[in-house]
Amino acid sequence: MKARVTVTLKTGILDPQGKAIEGALKSLGVDGVASVRQGKVFDIELAGADKARAEAALKDAADKLLANTVIENYRVEIV
């Protein structure tokens, strides 16, 4: 089974990398860029077919390793 964990900064947390990407896009001539927030995406393949168990395991992994839950949110999707 395949899963995706998407990690993003919480609202109100400064995002200097997003600001740098925003500036770079504008300097490349990409019009209409209002703002950029950067994040992380983890595509994970899991053995087994129990979606509830996989989701629980990935939430535990996100809490402990994949995300800094003080400043980041995460979303787990089984695809």
Contacts in CASP RR format, 6 or more apart in sequence:
PFRMAT RR
TARGET T0000
AUTHOR 0000-0000-0000
METHOD contacts of the structure
MODEL  1
MKARVTVTLKTGILDPQGKAIEGALKSLGVDGVASVRQGKVFDIELAGAD
KARAEAALKDAADKLLANTVIENYRVEIV
1 45 0 8 1.000
1 46 0 8 1.000
1 47 0 8 1.000
1 48 0 8 1.000
1 49 0 8 1.000
1 51 0 8 1.000
1 54 0 8 1.000
1 78 0 8 1.000
2 43 0 8 1.000
2 44 0 8 1.000
2 45 0 8 1.000
2 46 0 8 1.000
2 78 0 8 1.000
2 79 0 8 1.000
3 43 0 8 1.000
3 44 0 8 1.000
3 45 0 8 1.000
3 46 0 8 1.000
3 54 0 8 1.000
3 55 0 8 1.000
3 58 0 8 1.000
3 76 0 8 1.000
3 77 0 8 1.000
3 78 0 8 1.000
3 79 0 8 1.000
4 41 0 8 1.000
4 42 0 8 1.000
4 43 0 8 1.000
4 44 0 8 1.000
4 76 0 8 1.000
4 77 0 8 1.000
4 79 0 8 1.000
5 41 0 8 1.000
5 42 0 8 1.000
5 44 0 8 1.000
5 58 0 8 1.000
5 61 0 8 1.000
5 62 0 8 1.000
5 66 0 8 1.000
5 67 0 8 1.000
5 74 0 8 1.000
5 75 0 8 1.000
5 76 0 8 1.000
5 77 0 8 1.000
6 39 0 8 1.000
6 40 0 8 1.000
6 41 0 8 1.000
6 42 0 8 1.000
6 74 0 8 1.000
6 75 0 8 1.000
6 77 0 8 1.000
7 39 0 8 1.000
7 40 0 8 1.000
7 41 0 8 1.000
7 42 0 8 1.000
7 62 0 8 1.000
7 66 0 8 1.000
7 67 0 8 1.000
7 72 0 8 1.000
7 73 0 8 1.000
7 74 0 8 1.000
8 37 0 8 1.000
8 39 0 8 1.000
8 72 0 8 1.000
8 73 0 8 1.000
8 74 0 8 1.000
9 15 0 8 1.000
9 37 0 8 1.000
9 38 0 8 1.000
9 39 0 8 1.000
9 71 0 8 1.000
9 72 0 8 1.000
9 73 0 8 1.000
10 71 0 8 1.000
10 72 0 8 1.000
10 73 0 8 1.000
13 71 0 8 1.000
13 72 0 8 1.000
15 36 0 8 1.000
15 37 0 8 1.000
15 38 0 8 1.000
17 38 0 8 1.000
18 36 0 8 1.000
18 37 0 8 1.000
18 38 0 8 1.000
19 36 0 8 1.000
21 36 0 8 1.000
21 38 0 8 1.000
22 33 0 8 1.000
22 35 0 8 1.000
22 36 0 8 1.000
23 33 0 8 1.000
25 33 0 8 1.000
25 36 0 8 1.000
26 33 0 8 1.000
40 66 0 8 1.000
42 66 0 8 1.000
44 58 0 8 1.000
46 54 0 8 1.000
46 57 0 8 1.000
46 58 0 8 1.000
48 54 0 8 1.000
51 78 0 8 1.000
54 78 0 8 1.000
55 76 0 8 1.000
55 78 0 8 1.000
58 76 0 8 1.000
59 76 0 8 1.000
62 69 0 8 1.000
62 74 0 8 1.000
62 76 0 8 1.000
63 69 0 8 1.000
66 74 0 8 1.000
67 73 0 8 1.000
67 74 0 8 1.000
END
